[in-house]
Amino acid sequence: MLVNIRVVLSNTSHPGNIGATARAMKTMGLTRLYLVNPKVFPAAEATARASGADDVLASAVVCPDVETALSGCQLVLGASARSRSIPCPVISPAESARRACAESQQAEVALLFGCERSGLSNDEI
């Protein structure tokens, strides 16, 4: 169930990206947006970029840290463009989507994205 999938944005610096994320989520049937320590939120630019996904923005949950945003999740999929030397499994976007859809049938799933400038830190991963 898509209702069990949350999108978590960590340390977002540009409010327009929050709105664009809400809009993209809405087009895919996702509604649960969690924001970890956003630089600016709420913001007029986020609302403008949400373009029809005001409900997703209005229900966004602002959290003080990643641990709080991920609380209760059985599966967390973190997105990173960088190679890492930490012991985490690496799977393709297609496999991530399959696992998220399958796991969300019975448990909470989070899709975790880092800040625009540097992505997820090793600690967040």
ABEGO torsion letter per residue (X at the ends): XAAABBBBBBGBABAAAAAAAAAAAAAAGBABBBBBGBABOBBAAAAAAAGGAAAAAAABBBBABAAAAABGBABBBBBBABBBABBBBBBBAAAAAAAAAAAAAABBBBBBBBBAAAEBBAAAX
